[in-house]
Amino acid sequence: MRKRSWCLFFVFLWGVIGLGGRLAYLALGTPYAAAAARQSLYTVQVDWPRGQILDCAGQPLTGRQTVYKTAATAAPAVVTELYRRFAGERRAGLLRLAAGRTPFTFATDRPFRAEGAVSFLCREERPTVQTAVHLAGCVNAAGQGVSGLQKAFDSLLRCPASLTVTYACDAAGGALAGLAPVAVRRPPAVPAALFTTLNERVQQAAERAFPPGRRGAVVVQKLGSGELAAAVSRPDYSPARQEEALNRADSPLLNRCFTAYNVGSVFKLCVAAAALEAGISPEERYVCSGSVLCGARFRCHNEEGHGALTMGQAMAASCNVYFIKLAQAVGAEAVVQMASKLGFGCAQQLCEGMTSEGGLLPTAEELAAPAALANLAIGQGRLLATPLQLATLVNTIASGGVCFAPYLVTGSRDWAGVQNSRPAAAGRRVMRPETAEQLWQMMQAVVQAGTGAAADAQTPGVTAGGKTATAQTGMVNAAGAPVTQAWFAGVCRAGRVGYAVSILVEEGDSGGADAAPVFAAFCRAVFATGGGH
């Protein structure tokens, strides 16, 4: 009997030892230990922040709106609060996330407070409204830059570390009820930044000045510099609903500031510059009888003719006949060379990853036919240019004949706090100061007593000048009427502050009626409280 008892005891003992060894293997064995470690902790990504795009004064243009982002478990208190705070599809969607038992995240406009949840104040990277949306650009749902500066500098603006929350979970991956997060990993407190030349106040003035419901662009450069102070493309779109913009017929994603269009009479400034540089006097007179024959008959908008005009008078009246004769006198090569110096026909890189179209400038050989040169003289034919190029044209004139390449970015700061500056290129002299001054006087006459009278802001202390254009496109609209582009390119000054402004209104009746009033509205807005510094 005793022998049998000892045998049973040893069998039981070996069974216990074997079971213990098996349990130890399961607990400490490499495959099972790794699985247990994975199941015991669960990390959720709450936010992947981005750096901010700043204006010239260091004011943020992006990331200005905030949102609360919450990490939560399916704890009873969380579910109860979801029922209380939300309704309809939003409530149903959040409850579906909670039903999965694993920790989840969601965004709200105010903190979400419940046992098992933790909220963080984060920047909203896909706001409903964005200043300078075409330049700043936007990000997709994954937080990647997909347009504008957001795309061009995505590697700088995208934070290398995300905001994460880690919970203790059971073997099935469900968060343990009643436990706070075991770890919170935060990204750097000081975000990366992209420093730009944009002036938020000037940008907003340009946005307000453009008529609602119209398509077009406003480009503003700081005088005596290539700094791009503002750029407005209309229609705009919402970064929060960028997917909807893809299917809109009015092409809101197109940045019209950097898109080439038919130019029209603003190009007469270039013809005049070539003539003055060639030694032709601004008092040179030509007679306008209403039309001129140059291989084909070209008509002036004043069919009865303007009579004998000087260069300044012809600019104020925007006389086609005068500038066709002037182009014939100076020659195609001189006109093309001057236009090329001013940036026509050449793409303009504003910063890495963002380039404006170059448009189209015919060669002197292509202008051998009299009709081709006549077309170029009045800004028609094969000439195409962007609103940015026309702003550069009038900026050069108002800057004493020095042409400044436009640029947008002045420097950056990475996530480690290291700053990098980007010096601007020096200007290039393309015409004599005397030529620039004579053209500036002509531009002022256009506003004071010519086709650009509607551009007069009638604001004390503000001096303005410019040139109108109504460009034929060769297209017709749905009603069968010719499609024309309305332009005004001008300069406004108040004391030591000044801006070169180019305005395009698509399918406008005329530059004087549609674009010039936008310039006046911009001047009133930007100089309303002391000069738009």
TIDREN-633989 format. One record per atom (N, C-alpha, C, O): x, y, z. Coordinates in steps of 0.02 Angstrom, whole numbers, plus 50000, padded with zeros to 5 digits. Each point is the difference from the previous one (the first is absolute). Example, Ala and Ser with C-alpha at 12.3 -4.5 7.8 and 13.67 -1.06 7.14 Angstrom:
506604971650390;499555005950000;500455006050000;500524999950033;499305005449931;500425005950003;499615005550037;500255005550008;
//
This chain:
500414994050000;499595006050000;500435006350000;499885004749963;500664995250082;500455005850003;500375000849934;500115005749978;500084988749991;500365000449936;499565003149947;500245003949958;499124994450042;499535002949951;499945007550011;499965003949952;500024998350111;499925007150015;500605004049975;499935005549972;500674991750039;500585003549975;500005000549924;500195005149972;499604989849995;499975000249926;499525005549977;500155003749953;499274996750079;499525005349981;500285006950013;499905004749961;500464995950097;500295006550017;500505002249946;499985005849979;500464989750000;500515001849949;499675001549932;500235004549964;499254991850019;499655001649937;499705007050003;500065003849952;499634997850105;499715006750008;500535005349997;499915005249969;500674993550065;500545004950002;500275001349930;500105005849981;500024988949982;500255001049932;499495003649956;500185003949955;499194994850058;499485003649962;500015007550014;499945004149955;500154997550110;500035007150019;500625003349969;499965005549974;500614991050029;500615002849972;499925001049924;500215005149973;499504989949995;499905000649927;499545005749982;500125003849953;499344996950086;499535005549987;500335006850012;499915004749961;500494995650093;500365006350013;500495001749946;500055005849979;500304989149997;500465001249944;499655002349938;500245004549964;499194992550023;499625002149940;499775007250007;500045003949953;499714997950108;499785006950010;500585004949994;499935005449973;500654992650053;500585004449993;500205000949928;500185005549980;499794989249981;500165000549929;499525004749964;500195004249959;499164995050059;499505004349968;500115007350019;499915004549959;500294996650104;500085006950023;500665003149975;500025005949984;500504990050013;500665002849984;500244998449930;500485003149977;499204992349989;500214998449932;499955006149955;499545004050007;500934996749948;500055006149959;499365001749962;499785005750005;499904989749958;499405001849961;499435002250045;499655004849985;500244991650071;499445001550042;500125006250043;499535003850013;501094997250008;500165006150039;499895006249957;499745005050025;500484994749912;499915005849956;499265001449989;499795005849999;499824988849993;499285001049990;499685003050061;499575004449995;500644993350065;499725002750062;500175007450007;499595004050022;501034997849960;500205007050005;499595004449953;499805005550018;500074991849921;499605003949953;499295000950026;499705005349990;500034989750042;499315000350022;499925004050064;499445002350014;501084998750024;499945003550063;500005007649993;499755003450044;500514999249901;500015007249987;499715001449931;500104996349953;499525009350042;499705002049936;500105007549992;499785003950042;500544998149903;500155007149988;499585002749942;499954996849947;499755009050064;499625003349948;500325006649983;500265003450044;499734998449892;500265006449977;499445005150003;499504999349965;500595005850075;499485005150010;500075005649949;499515002449972;501104999850016;500115005749955;500704999749970;500484998150034;499575003849903;500655000749968;500075007349980;499785001949945;500515002250098;500005007349987;500445001949941;500444996349979;499445009849996;500405002849946;500275006750022;499725003450044;500834998549925;500265006750012;499535005249970;499544998349964;500595007950052;499565005449977;500335004249945;500625000849998;498975001849958;500225004749949;499855007050026;499435001550018;501095002749985;499955006650031;500055005549948;500314999149947;499395006750068;500065005749955;500645003950017;500394997850042;499705007949925;500635003750007;500095002950070;500565001750019;498904998850020;500055002550069;500004994450051;499965001350060;500074992549916;500014994350046;499324997850022;499944995950046;499535006749923;499324998050017;499824993549964;500144999449940;499564995850095;499844993649967;499455000649949;499485003150012;500634994049929;499494999749948;499644993250002;499444999549977;500904995450049;499704993450006;500014997850073;500375002850041;499224992349975;499974997450068;499745005050050;500184999850059;499395004849919;499735005150045;499394997650038;499865002350055;499774993249915;499414997350033;500214993950042;500484996549983;499165002350070;500174994550044;499424995150006;499425001749986;500744992350036;499504994750009;500244995550057;500604999250009;498934998050028;500184995250052;499994993049971;499504997949972;501064998550036;500044993149978;500054995650061;500395001250046;499204993649954;499914995850059;500194992849986;499824997249948;500544999750100;500114992850000;499554997150054;499955002850055;499704991749929;499524997350048;499984992549996;500194996949950;499565000150105;499874992850002;499244999050001;499625004750004;500184988949992;499294998550001;499734999350071;499574995950013;500705008150033;499774999850069;499275002350004;499785004049959;499854993650091;499295002150007;499915007550003;499525002649971;500945001050064;499935007250005;500085003349931;499675005049986;500784992349972;500095002849933;499384998949958;499765004649966;499974989450035;499404998549961;499425004450022;499625002549958;500314998450107;499465004350026;500085007149975;499515003149980;501104999550021;500125006949977;499905000749925;499785005249977;500394989649985;499875000149927;499265000749986;499795003749956;499804992650081;499285000449993;499755007150017;499565002649967;500745000450085;499775006650022;500215005649953;499625004649987;501004995049987;500285005549961;499805000049927;499965005349969;499924988950002;499914999549928;499334997149982;499654997050042;500175003849894;499364997349976;500094997849928;500505001549968;499014994950007;499974998249930;500594995849977;500244995650036;499995005949902;500544996149970;500665000650038;500394995350004;499725010750026;500635000950037;500014995450061;500504996650013;498955003150023;499964995650058;500084992749978;500384996250032;499275001849916;500034993149977;500714998049979;500234994550015;500125010049951;500684998649978;500474999150059;500424995550000;499525008850051;500434999550058;499854993850041;500464996950027;498915001349977;499824993950037;500264993849964;500174995050033;499865005249902;500294994449963;500744999350016;500264994450007;500095011350000;500704999750019;500084997150070;500444995950013;499125006250033;500034997450068;499854992650003;500284996450041;499285001249915;499824992950000;500594995649981;500004994150016;500505008849952;500604996149983;500444998550059;500474996149994;499395006950064;500344998850064;500705002950003;500235001750054;500124998949890;500685002850002;499955007650006;499515002949977;500995000450052;499985007350005;499925003249931;500234997349950;499455008650048;499865003549937;500085007450011;500075002350056;499915001649889;500085007350003;499445003449962;499704997049955;500165009250064;499515004149964;500125007350017;500365001550048;499345003149914;500115007250009;499355003450020;499464998149978;500595007050064;499435003950023;500195007350005;500605001749998;498905002650008;500145007150005;500145002250072;500205005750012;499694989950037;500165001350070;500234993550034;499884994649973;500445006050084;500284993950031;499474994750014;499425001650014;500794992249981;499564994350015;500244997150066;500574997550004;499005002850047;500214997950067;499604993950022;499395000350007;500964994250003;499714993850026;500564995450021;500555000249971;499324995550079;500504995250021;500164995349941;499554996849973;501095002950010;500214996049942;500145004149938;500164997349948;499775009450058;500125004549943;500485005550020;500005002150058;500405000349895;500455005650012;500005004449936;500084997449945;499835009250064;499955004749943;500625004549997;500305001650051;499875000349887;500575004449988;499785005649953;499624998849953;500615007350060;499875005649955;500514999849944;500605000650012;499174998749926;500444999349942;499825005249947;499445002750001;501024998749954;499855004549944;499604996349947;500134994249985;499395009249986;499604997249946;500375001249934;500095005849980;500124988949987;500395000749939;499575000049937;500255001149945;499104997650063;499545000149943;499415004650017;499444997650008;500695009049998;499485004650022;499475001149946;500114998349942;499335004450078;499475001549952;500205005849955;499854999949940;500485005150089;500225005949962;500755000950010;500254999450056;500115002049890;500735000950004;500215006249962;499855000649940;500485004150093;500285005849966;500534997849950;500414995650015;499595007549926;500494998349948;500024992549987;500544997049999;498885000149991;499964992749996;500394997249941;500294994650006;499735008949938;500364997349942;500765000150011;500354995749973;499905009050065;500725000250014;500174995450059;500464996049996;499175004750059;500134995850058;499894992749984;500384995750022;499095002949940;499854993149982;499634996550056;499785003150048;500164990349946;499634996250050;500304993050006;500424998049961;499334998450089;500234993250014;499424995249990;499415002150002;500744991649987;499484995049993;499814997150069;500275002250051;499294993049949;499764997150063;500564996550038;499964999350061;500574998749904;500574996650032;500515005050027;500514998050027;499365008649963;500465005150025;500585001549955;500495003050022;499474995149914;500545001449953;499825005949956;499435000749979;501065003750008;499885005849957;499864997949929;500384996249971;499085006450000;499814997949932;499975005949951;499904998949941;500195007250083;500005005849954;500365005850033;500115000150061;500085004849898;500315006150024;500644998850041;500364995149989;499765009450059;500594999450042;499974993950045;500524997250018;498875000749999;499944993950041;500314994049964;500314995750032;499615004049902;500294994649962;500745001149987;500414995550007;499775010749973;500705001549983;500474998950059;500574998049990;499195003350071;500424999550059;499734994850049;500055000850061;499664994049912;499704994850042;500524996850047;499844998850058;500755000049918;500514996750041;500215004450059;500194997450052;499785009249940;500165004650054;499425000650049;500104999750061;499305001049913;499415001550041;499734993850036;499695000750053;500434993449921;499744993950030;500434998150060;500614999049993;499085000550066;500374998550061;500274992849999;499634995549980;500995003450042;500264993250001;499704995650055;500084993949998;499585009150050;499704996250055;499275002050008;499835005949996;499754989150016;499295001350009;499825000150074;500394997750042;499015004849973;499734999850067;499644993350009;499524998649965;500734997350080;499714993450010;499804998950072;500275003150046;499254992449964;499774998050067;500024992450003;499764996749955;500525000650099;500064992850009;499594997850060;500045002950054;499564991849935;499574997250053;500224992950016;500294996649959;499575001250103;500074993150019;499384996249978;499445002350011;500664992049957;499454996249972;500024992850024;500514997650024;498924999049969;499974993050017;500264995949940;500205002749949;499784990750059;500294995749949;499645000549934;500294998649947;499075003550054;499625000649939;500085006949968;499705001349947;500695003250083;500125006649972;499535005350026;500055005849980;499494992350065;499555004950028;500325003850056;500354997050041;499535009649963;500305004050053;499724998050067;499404998650007;501035001250044;499784998350067;499615005750029;500255005750004;499144992950017;499555005250025;500285003350063;500294996750043;499615009849961;500195003650060;500725002150004;500205003250048;500204995149901;500715001850001;500145006049954;499755000449944;500655004250081;500225005749959;500524997749951;500284994650008;499875009449940;500544998149954;500654998950037;500165003650047;500224991649930;500634998550033;500575004349971;500535000650031;499365002449910;500535004149971;499695004849949;499544998349964;500735007850034;499815005049950;500655002649969;500435002550036;499644996949899;500595002449965;499825006349962;499575000049957;500785005550060;499835006549970;500545002049950;500594998750011;499205004649934;500495002749952;500335006250028;499815002450054;500695000449911;500345006150025;499505005750012;499525000949963;500615003050090;499545005450019;500035005849951;499495003249988;501104998249983;500075005449951;499984997149930;500434996149982;499065005749979;499934996949934;500505002749949;500285005450009;499814990849938;500395002649944;499615005849968;499405000750012;500945003349949;499675005949970;500315001549932;500604998949989;498985003649967;500225002449934;499855007449998;499425002150005;501105002049987;499935007350000;499905002349928;500404998449956;499075005550032;499845002249933;499995007649995;500045003550050;499914999049889;499965007249987;499285002650004;499895006049997;499644989550009;499305002150001;499855004750058;500274999250055;499315005749932;499785004750051;499264998650012;499585001349956;500254996150103;499314998050012;499515005649989;499464998949972;500715007150050;499545005749992;499905001749927;499445001449978;501094998649983;499955001449929;499624994449965;499595001349955;500544992550064;499654994349971;499245000550012;499614999049954;500205002750107;499295000550015;499685005949964;499424999749980;500955005850011;499745005749962;499884998049928;499495001949971;500964994350000;499924997749931;499424995149994;499635000349951;500294995450098;499454995249998;499325003550005;499534998149966;500435007050076;499375003750008;499855004249938;499415001149984;501115001349982;499895004549943;499724996449939;499645003049960;500524990650033;499784996449939;499254998750004;499754997750051;499895003849894;499274999350002;499784992750010;500254995649966;499285003250079;499764993250011;499654997249939;499665003649963;500434989950026;499674996749945;500375000549934;499784996949951;500775006850046;500385000749938;500624995650003;500234998150055;500055000349887;500614996149996;500585004749981;499905004749961;500684994050066;500585004149983;500544999750052;500064995050036;500345010449968;500584999950045;500215007150018;499885004849963;500454995750094;500335006250022;500704998050024;500064995750043;500455007549930;500694998850022;500295006750023;499935005149966;500384994850093;500285006150029;500744998850018;500174995350036;500265009049937;500714999950017;500195006350037;499735005449986;500724994050061;500265005850035;500475003849954;500444997049969;499485009650026;500415004049956;500744999750020;500164999750060;500285000349890;500714999950014;500244993350026;500534999650031;499084995249956;500174993450026;499634994749959;499515001649966;500734992250038;499644994649968;499514996750047;499694994949982;500235007850078;499564996950050;499284999849976;499715005049981;500014989150021;499294999149983;499605001250063;500004995950046;499655009849957;499635001950060;499324996750004;499754998750055;499954999849887;499344996850000;499884996849933;500275002149948;499334992750052;499804996749938;499314996950012;499924995650043;499605006749919;499304997750007;499784996849935;500055003049947;499704990950057;499714996749942;499274998550016;499844997550054;499725004249900;499294998950010;499714996149942;500165001449942;499404993750072;499724998450066;500504996250044;500484997049975;499385003250091;500424996350045;499644993650021;499484998349971;500784998350079;499704993750022;500164999050073;500425003550028;499254991850004;500104998550070;500464994150008;499874994749972;500685005950067;500434994350012;499644994150033;500204994349993;499265007350044;499624994750033;499594996049950;499794994450015;500095008549926;499584996649950;500355000349931;499685001249949;500974997650051;500375000549938;499794994949948;500065001249940;499694993050083;499794994949953;499425002449957;499964998349941;499595005750088;499435002749963;500235004649944;499695000349947;500875003350065;500245004949951;500244996749935;500035003249948;500154990450056;500264996649941;499494999649944;500185000149941;499184999750076;499484999049950;499635006449982;499524999849962;500695005950064;499665006249986;500195002749930;500584999649980;498935003049984;500125002349932;500425006449997;500315001449949;499705002550106;500375006350000;500734999250020;500355005050010;499894988949996;500724998550011;500305004050058;500475003849989;499274995350072;500275004050056;500714998050021;500345004050032;499884990049950;500684998050019;500545003249957;500594999950018;499215003049925;500485003449956;500235006550031;499605004250019;501064996749986;500285006350025;500075004749940;500494999649963;499035004850029;499995004649943;500555005250003;500165003149949;500134998150109;500555004850006;500604997949958;500375004349975;499724989250016;500594997449966;499824996749934;500404996349972;499005005250002;499764997149937;500025005349946;499825005850012;500404992449928;500085004849945;499345001349964;499614995449987;500275010949998;499405002349965;500195004849943;500575002249996;498954999249960;500085005449952;500095006550037;499665001250051;500785003149925;500225005850039;499635006449983;499745003350045;500244998549892;499685006349981;500445006050012;500624999549999;499075006350012;500345006449996;500505001650055;500375004949995;499654991150059;500525001150050;500694999449968;500485003150022;499574992849925;500644999049966;500245006449966;500595000549981;498985004450009;500215006349970;500535003450042;500405003949974;499624994750091;500545002750042;500674997349978;500505003550002;499514990349978;500634996949977;500215002949933;500605001349989;498934999949966;500155003149935;500285007050011;500485002049968;499205001850077;500235006850015;500704999850030;500425004349983;499724990850061;500664999550030;500534998749947;500545003050002;499324992649951;500474998649946;500135006249958;500575001349980;498905002450006;500075006149959;500425005350036;500445003049970;499414998150094;500375005150038;500734998050006;500445004349996;499704989350015;500694997750006;500375000749933;500615000749999;499014999049946;500305000749933;500105007349982;500265001549946;499545003150097;500105007149987;499415003649970;500055005949983;499384990750009;499405003449973;499715004450055;499924997850057;499935008349926;499765004950048;499284998450022;499604997849959;500245003450105;499304999150021;499535005049968;499394999250002;500905006149966;499595004949965;499884998149927;499685003749963;500584990550017;499894997749931;499264999249987;499644996950040;500125006049905;499295000049985;499844995449941;500374999849950;499094996750056;499724996149945;499255001649998;499695001550051;500044998149888;499295001649991;499594993550000;500164995249963;499335004750078;499524994450001;499375002149963;499655004650020;500214991949924;499395001449962;499454994850013;499495000049967;500644995750081;499504994950017;500214993049981;499734995150026;500755004349927;500254993449980;500665000949964;500195005549980;500164988850011;500635000049965;500074993449962;499794994850025;500505005549915;500084994149959;500714997250009;500495003449983;499564990550043;500654996750009;499924992749980;499984995550043;499975003349893;499864993249978;499274998350007;499714996549959;499995006050094;499284999750013;499825006650031;500435003850022;498924997749981;499795006450028;499894999150075;499614995850022;500755008450017;499935000050073;499635006450021;500185005549980;499314993550060;499585005750019;500155002150072;500184995950042;499745010549970;500055002750067;499314999450033;499504999749966;500495000150100;499354999750033;499595006349988;499395000050006;500965005549978;499665006149979;499985000049923;500495002049968;498974995850005;499964999049927;500055006549961;500185000049941;499685005750091;500065006549967;500725002550001;500175004849966;500254992150075;500705002050004;500135005050055;499555003850019;501064996150006;500205004750053;500355006249973;500125004750038;500054995449898;500395005549973;500734999350018;500234994550013;500135011149988;500715000050015;500124999450075;499715003850039;500704991449982;500124998750071;500754999550014;500384997749958;499815004350102;500674998650025;499984993050033;499474997050005;501115000550016;500024993450030;499584999750064;499634995350011;500445009950031;499625000150062;499255000449988;499614996750034;500185007349918;499295000749983;499734993449972;499444998050016;500974998749944;499794993649971;499934994650055;499564995849996;500895004550054;499954995250055;499375001250040;499644995250016;500205011049999;499405001650038;499374997949963;499524997850030;500495003049904;499424998349959;500004992749978;499514997549974;501064999150038;500104993049978;499874999349925;499624995849978;500715008549984;499905000349927;500394994449965;500614999750004;499034995949963;500324994449965;500425002449941;500564997649990;499185007149971;500345002249940;500685003050018;500504998649966;499535005550087;500635003150020;500524994650015;500575000549976;499264994650064;500514995150021;500194995149945;500544997250002;499025001749951;500204996149941;500525003749960;500504997149979;499395009450011;500495004149964;500655000650040;500545000149971;499415000450094;500595000650042;500424993549997;500615000349996;499064994050005;500354993649995;500354999349932;500554997349996;499125005149952;500324999849934;500635004449999;500494998349968;499475007350067;500575004650001;500594997150038;500575000949979;499314995850077;500544997450041;500244993249977;500594998450009;498974997649960;500194993549973;499844994250047;500005000850061;499874993649910;499804994050038;500554997850048;499854998050057;500785002249921;500534997550042;500065003950065;500114997150053;499835009549944;500055004150060;499434998750048;500094999950060;499304999249913;499424998650042;500084993350035;499874999450060;500354995549903;500074993350029;500565000050052;499934996850052;500625006649934;500545000250049;499785003350065;500174997650054;499465007949941;499765003350061;499524995550038;500044999550061;499504997249903;499534995550033;500354994350035;499824998050055;500704999449913;500384994550029;500365002250064;500014996350049;500285009749950;500325002650060;499515000750058;500184999150058;499205002549926;499495001050051;499684993450023;499565000150043;500664994349929;499764993650024;499474996749960;499774994550018;500015008549927;499504996949957;500304993849966;500585000149980;499034994750015;500224993949967;500464995650041;500284995249975;499805006550090;500464996350042;499654997950064;499715004250035;500324989349981;499704997650062;500365003150060;500605001349997;499024999950057;500285003350059;499934995450060;499454998350020;501114999850009;499994995750059;499975004250063;500455003950014;499004995450023;499905003950061;500374996950059;500225003650045;499844989949955;500374996350050;500044992849975;499714998449948;500664997450086;500054993149977;499304996850002;499655000350050;500184996649894;499364996649997;499425004449979;499434997549996;500685008949990;499455004449979;500265004749945;500405004450013;499354994549926;500225003949942;499405002649962;499514996549990;500535009849990;499475003149960;500134998649926;500574999549979;498904999849983;500064998849928;500395005749967;500005005750024;500334992749921;500395005149964;499605003749948;500215005249975;499204992150008;499615003249947;500314998849932;500334995049989;499565009749966;500254999349931;500205006949973;499605004750002;501014995849974;500255006149968;500274998149931;500474996149996;499245006549950;500244998249933;500715002749989;500195005050030;500174991749928;500685002349983;499965005449947;499485001049968;501085002650022;500025005249949;499884997049931;499695003249958;500554990750031;499904996849935;499264998649988;499765000549943;499884997750109;499294998649993;499595006349989;499414999749981;500905006150031;499665006449991;500185003449934;499885005949991;500414990349964;500205003049936;499405002649960;500065005049966;499384991650040;499395002349965;499745006250035;499965000150061;499855005249901;499755006250031;499414998950048;499965003350051;499594992049932;499424998850042;500214996950067;499695001550052;500824994349948;500234996950062;500285005250048;499874999850060;500535004949913;500285005350042;499445004650025;500025002350057;499504999249901;499445004350020;499614996850057;499805003450047;500104990049949;499654996550054;500395000650066;499715001350052;500954997649944;500415000350061;499985007050030;500005000850061;500015004349896;500025007050024;499415001750046;500075004250044;499374992549945;499415001350042;499864994250047;499454999450028;501054996249981;499944994650049;499574994249978;499744996350042;500185002849893;499574994649975;500434994849962;500615000050007;499084995949954;500364994949962;500244994450044;499624997550042;501015000449950;500264994250034;500305001850069;500334995850030;499555010149994;500265002150065;499544997550057;499405001049998;500904995750051;499664997950060;500435001850060;500614999449997;499085002650059;500385001750060;499574998850061;499384999849996;500944999550061;499654998850063;499885006650037;500345004949987;499184995150059;499935005950044;500655001750038;500145005850012;500254989150006;500635001250034;500485003849955;500355004650023;499684993749913;500455003549954;499805007349990;500445004349993;498924997050005;499785007049992;500135004150063;500145006049995;499824990850064;500185003550061;500755001750000;500205005450021;500214989949954;500725001349995;500155005649952;500465004050012;499154996549933;500095005449951;499915006850032;500435004349994;499014996850041;499875006650029;500455001250061;500155005850016;500054988950018;500475000850056;500675002649974;500315004350031;499914993149912;500635002249971;499985007549983;500475003750013;498984998449957;499925007049982;500025004450063;500365005050001;499254993150050;499975004150061;500634999550042;500105004050045;500334991149941;500624999250038;500605002949962;500574998150011;499295006649944;500535003649965;500334996149945;500565001749981;499114993149992;500294996249945;500394993950021;500324996949959;499655001350106;500344994150025;499494994450008;499485000950033;500654993449936;499544994450002;500214995150055;500574997850003;498955000650041;500134995450056;499624993549987;499405000049989;500974994550014;499684993549992;499544998650059;500215000850057;499174997349930;499544998850056;500204993950040;500254995049973;499655005450093;500134994350043;499514999950058;499685005050014;500284989350019;499474998950050;500264997850068;499685001550050;500894995149953;500254997250063;500645003550020;500465000949960;499585001150104;500595003450025;500414995750047;500585001750014;499154992850011;500384995850045;499564994750032;499414999349983;500894996950062;499634994550033;500304998550068;500565002050016;499064994350023;500234997450065;499794992750004;499414998549991;501054997050023;499824993050003;499764998150070;499965004350044;499874989449966;499714997850064;500514999950056;499814999650058;500825000849925;500525000550052;500145007350019;500415001350044;499255003449923;500105007150015;500545003349959;500165005950012;500134990549941;500545002949958;499705004249945;499574997649962;500645008750032;499735004649951;500475000549940;500614999450005;499075001849937;500375000649938;499705005849961;499395000149988;501025004849991;499755005749963;500164999249926;500474996649981;499125006649977;500084999549928;500045007149972;499495003249991;501104999349997;500085007049975;499695000849932;500024995549958;499695010450031;499695001549936;500535001949949;500525002750017;499334996049920;500465001849946;499965007649988;499485003150010;501084999749969;500015007149985;499625001549936;499934995649957;499835010550037;499635001949940;500465001049940;500605000950008;499104999049932;500365001149937;499745006349967;499405000849992;501055003649988;499785006049965;499824998149928;500414997149965;498985004550014;499794998349932;499815006249959;499904999649940;500065006150093;499895006349964;500285005850039;500104999550061;500035006049906;500285005850033;499505003050049;499394999549989;500855003650065;499545003250047;499555005249966;499425000850018;500865002649931;499605005149965;499414996749963;499455002650000;500684991649970;499464996449965;499474997950050;499415000949986;500794996450071;499524997850051;499585005850025;499404999350010;500915006450000;499635005950025;499505002449948;499435001850017;500764998249920;499535002149947;499404995249997;499435002349991;500704991350015;499454995149999;499555000950061;499394999349995;500915002150063;499615001150061;499545006149992;499434999850023;500815005449946;499585005849988;499414998249954;499445002350010;500704993649940;499464997749955;499494995950037;499395000749989;500844994950056;499544995850038;499555004250046;499424998450009;500855006950019;499595004450042;499475003549958;499435001150023;500755000849915;499515003349956;499434995349982;499435002249991;500714991350004;499484995049985;499465000250054;499404999549986;500825001250077;499535000050056;499675006850009;499415000550017;500975004749971;499745006850012;499505002349947;499525003450015;500614994649922;499575002649946;499934995349942;499865002149944;500254991450068;499984995349944;499534994250012;499515000650037;500654993849933;499554994150003;499994996950069;499554995950015;500935005950028;500024997150067;499735004650054;500204999350058;499365005349925;499745004750050;499674996650058;500015002550057;499694991749931;499664996450054;500484997050051;499794997650052;500875002649932;500504997450047;500195005250052;500364998350047;499415007849946;500175005350048;499644998650066;499395000450004;501004998150048;499704998450065;499765006250036;499634999550049;500585006449928;499815006450031;500144999850075;499585002050041;501014995649975;500224999450070;500565005050012;500514999649965;499435004950082;500525005050012;500684996750014;500054995250038;500475007649930;500674997550011;500204994149956;500574997850002;498964999649958;500144994249958;500085002249928;499565003449973;501004994849996;500125001449929;499944993449962;500264994950021;499395005449923;499884993849962;500105001249925;499905005549975;500294989249992;500065000049927;499954992949975;500114995350038;499725003949898;499944993249975;499804999849927;500035005049965;499764989250013;499794999149931;499444994849997;500034994850032;499465006849929;499444995449989;500134995649939;500435001449959;499184993250037;500024995749941;499354996149995;499714998050050;500085001149888;499434995649985;500244995349946;500025001949941;500174992050078;500354995449954;499514995449965;499614996550032;500445003449902;499614995249961;500314993050007;500614999350001;498964995650004;500254993250008;499894995649939;500304994749993;499275007649962;499834996049942;499474994750015;499834996149957;499915003850105;499494995350020;499325003550006;499975006150004;499514989949997;499325002650011;499704996250058;500174994250013;499375009250022;499664996650056;499394996249976;499874999549940;499744998050108;499424995949983;499485003949961;499624997149961;500375009550047;499535004249965;500265002249931;499655003549963;500964994550020;500285001749935;500375006650000;500225002349947;499855001050112;500355006450003;500754999050010;500204995150031;500215009349942;500734999450008;500205000250074;499725003950039;500764991949980;500254999850068;500625004650005;500474999249961;499525005450085;500565004550011;500224999750073;499614998550044;501035002949966;500285000250068;500135007350018;500315003749963;499444998350096;500085006950023;500605000650047;500074996050047;500365008849941;500625001050038;500075007050027;499755004849970;500594995850087;500305006350020;500644998350037;500014996150047;500545007049930;500654999250033;500235006950021;500075004449958;500044996550107;500175006750023;500415000050063;500184994850027;499955011349996;500415001150060;499645005050044;499735004949976;500294993750090;499735004850049;500545001450052;500344995450023;499725010949995;500525002150048;499705004650052;499555004049986;500704995350075;499835004750053;500635000950042;500194995550038;500145010249954;500635001150035;500534995349973;500134999749940;500194996550106;500544995549980;499754993049986;500404995549985;498955003350020;499714993449990;499654999849932;499625004649984;500504990249978;499664999549935;499944992849978;500384995650021;499145003249934;499874993349975;499865000149925;499685004649975;500584990449992;499844998849930;499444994849998;500054994750032;499425006849932;499404995850003;499784998149929;499975004249956;499894989450035;499744997649936;499334996750014;499954995750044;499545006249917;499334997550011;499724997249934;500035003349948;499724990750056;499674996749943;499294998250020;499894996950052;499645005049906;499304997850008;499814996249937;499935003049947;499994990550060;499844995949942;499325001849971;499525001350036;500454998849898;499385001549963;499695006650022;499405000650009;501045004450000;499765006650017;499835004049937;500234998349946;499375006950062;499835004349943;500595004349979;500135000749940;500225002250109;500595004149985;500425000850063;499764999250055;500875002449934;500445001250057;499785005950041;500044999950062;499735005449904;499795005950036;499374998950042;499945002950054;499604993049921;499374998950035;500044994650053;499665000450051;500754994449938;500004994250044;500614999550045;499934998450059;500665002849915;500614999050039;500235006350038;500234999650056;499705006249912;500225006350033;499655001250067;500335002150047;499024996749959;499685001050065;500274995450055;499995001850059;500244992349922;500304995550049;500645003150028;500134999650059;500265003549896;500615003450022;499835005650049;500345000650051;499155003449935;499815005450044;499784997350068;500185002850052;499434991849948;499784997150063;500584997350040;500015000650061;500484996549905;500594997550034;500395005850032;500204999550058;499905005849905;500365005850027;499665002850062;500335001550049;499024999249948;499635002750058;500084995450060;500095002450057;499884991149932;500054995250055;500704999750030;500084999950061;500424999949897;500684998950025;500295006250032;500424999550044;499355006549935;500265006150030;499515003250048;500085005850019;499414990550002;499475002850042;500265002250068;499775005050027;500714991250002;500225001550067;500755001150005;500324997950048;499955005249901;500695002050008;500524996849956;500595000050018;499224997349926;500514998349951;500154992849986;500434998749959;499244996650072;500104993049983;500704997450012;500254995949961;500075006450092;500684997850015;500014992550015;500534997250013;
//
